[in-house]
Amino acid sequence: MRGRPGVLSLMVCLSLQPVLATAANYVADNHSWTITCNGSGYQLKSVYPVSRFIEAGVNSKVSEGIETLNLGKSCDAQHTVLGTGKWCWANGGFTAEFSSHSIGFPRQELSCPNDAIELDGCGC
């Protein structure tokens, strides 16, 4: 590509753009998650729709969609499909536990830019 040195650089940048635009903050349960913070704690949302089989005998079904996982300051957890539970953190990451399932975020630390959330007693 003599005579047009910027063309190759532009092609490389354009080919990386979709990957960078969908980068997730966290990975758990074979899904990518992004994080936001609010006065109640942390909120993680799946980047892509998630499919889960909900076991309920003859009433079993499949749930599909973007999932939200709220991790509260008082160690409570709320998930759009799994319901209510609890969460905790340790040196090895953090986890949310529900009656039928747990979601582990190994080797990852909760962090929010521009927002200091105080957590007391949520250690595993």
C-alpha positions as CSV (number, residue, x, y, z in Angstrom):
1,M,0.0,0.0,0.0
2,R,2.7,2.5,-1.0
3,G,1.6,6.0,-1.2
4,R,-1.4,5.6,1.2
5,P,0.1,4.8,4.6
6,G,-3.1,5.8,6.5
7,V,-5.4,3.4,4.7
8,L,-4.1,0.3,6.5
9,S,-4.3,2.0,9.9
10,L,-7.9,3.1,9.2
11,M,-8.9,-0.5,8.2
12,V,-7.4,-1.9,11.4
13,C,-9.2,0.7,13.5
14,L,-12.5,0.1,11.8
15,S,-12.2,-3.7,12.2
16,L,-11.6,-3.3,15.9
17,Q,-14.5,-0.9,16.5
18,P,-17.3,-3.4,17.1
19,V,-15.2,-5.4,19.6
20,L,-14.4,-2.3,21.6
21,A,-18.0,-1.1,21.6
22,T,-19.3,-4.3,23.2
23,A,-16.5,-4.7,25.8
24,A,-17.9,-5.8,29.2
25,N,-16.8,-4.9,32.6
26,Y,-17.4,-8.4,34.1
27,V,-17.7,-12.0,33.0
28,A,-19.7,-14.6,34.9
29,D,-22.0,-17.5,34.3
30,N,-20.8,-17.6,30.7
31,H,-22.2,-14.1,30.1
32,S,-20.8,-10.6,29.8
33,W,-22.0,-7.9,32.2
34,T,-21.7,-4.2,32.5
35,I,-21.9,-2.3,35.8
36,T,-23.5,0.9,37.0
37,C,-23.8,2.2,40.6
38,N,-26.5,4.0,42.4
39,G,-27.3,4.9,46.0
40,S,-28.4,1.3,46.8
41,G,-25.3,-0.5,45.5
42,Y,-24.2,-2.1,42.2
43,Q,-26.3,-3.0,39.2
44,L,-25.0,-5.4,36.6
45,K,-26.7,-6.0,33.3
46,S,-26.1,-8.7,30.8
47,V,-24.6,-7.3,27.5
48,Y,-26.5,-9.8,25.4
49,P,-29.8,-11.6,25.9
50,V,-29.6,-14.7,28.2
51,S,-31.5,-17.9,27.9
52,R,-32.3,-19.8,31.1
53,F,-34.3,-23.0,31.6
54,I,-36.7,-22.5,34.5
55,E,-37.4,-25.9,36.1
56,A,-41.0,-26.1,37.4
57,G,-42.2,-29.6,36.5
58,V,-45.0,-29.4,34.0
59,N,-44.8,-25.6,34.1
60,S,-41.1,-25.4,33.1
61,K,-40.2,-22.7,30.6
62,V,-37.4,-20.9,29.0
63,S,-36.7,-17.3,29.9
64,E,-34.9,-15.1,27.4
65,G,-33.7,-11.5,27.6
66,I,-31.4,-9.0,29.1
67,E,-30.9,-9.8,32.8
68,T,-30.3,-7.4,35.7
69,L,-28.4,-8.3,38.9
70,N,-28.7,-5.8,41.7
71,L,-26.1,-6.2,44.6
72,G,-27.3,-4.1,47.5
73,K,-25.3,-2.4,50.2
74,S,-26.8,-4.7,52.8
75,C,-25.5,-7.8,51.0
76,D,-28.9,-8.5,49.4
77,A,-29.1,-9.6,45.7
78,Q,-32.0,-9.3,43.3
79,H,-32.1,-10.9,39.9
80,T,-34.7,-10.5,37.2
81,V,-35.1,-14.2,36.7
82,L,-33.6,-15.9,39.8
83,G,-35.4,-13.7,42.4
84,T,-33.9,-12.6,45.7
85,G,-30.8,-13.9,47.4
86,K,-27.6,-12.6,48.9
87,W,-24.1,-11.8,47.7
88,C,-20.6,-11.5,49.2
89,W,-17.1,-10.7,48.2
90,A,-13.7,-12.2,49.0
91,N,-10.1,-12.0,47.7
92,G,-11.1,-14.5,45.0
93,G,-13.9,-12.4,43.6
94,F,-17.6,-12.0,44.4
95,T,-20.7,-14.2,44.1
96,A,-24.5,-13.9,44.2
97,E,-26.4,-16.8,45.6
98,F,-30.1,-17.6,45.0
99,S,-32.2,-20.6,46.0
100,S,-31.7,-22.4,42.7
101,H,-28.5,-21.0,41.3
102,S,-25.4,-19.0,42.1
103,I,-23.5,-16.6,39.8
104,G,-19.7,-16.3,40.5
105,F,-17.4,-13.6,39.3
106,P,-14.0,-15.1,39.9
107,R,-10.9,-12.9,40.2
108,Q,-13.0,-9.8,39.7
109,E,-13.6,-6.8,42.0
110,L,-16.6,-4.5,42.2
111,S,-15.6,-1.0,41.3
112,C,-17.6,2.1,40.2
113,P,-16.0,5.2,38.7
114,N,-16.8,8.5,40.5
115,D,-18.8,6.7,43.2
116,A,-17.6,5.3,46.5
117,I,-19.9,2.7,47.8
118,E,-19.3,1.7,51.4
119,L,-19.8,-2.0,52.0
120,D,-19.9,-3.4,55.5
121,G,-20.2,-7.0,56.3
122,C,-20.5,-8.4,52.8
123,G,-17.4,-10.6,53.1
124,C,-17.7,-14.3,52.4
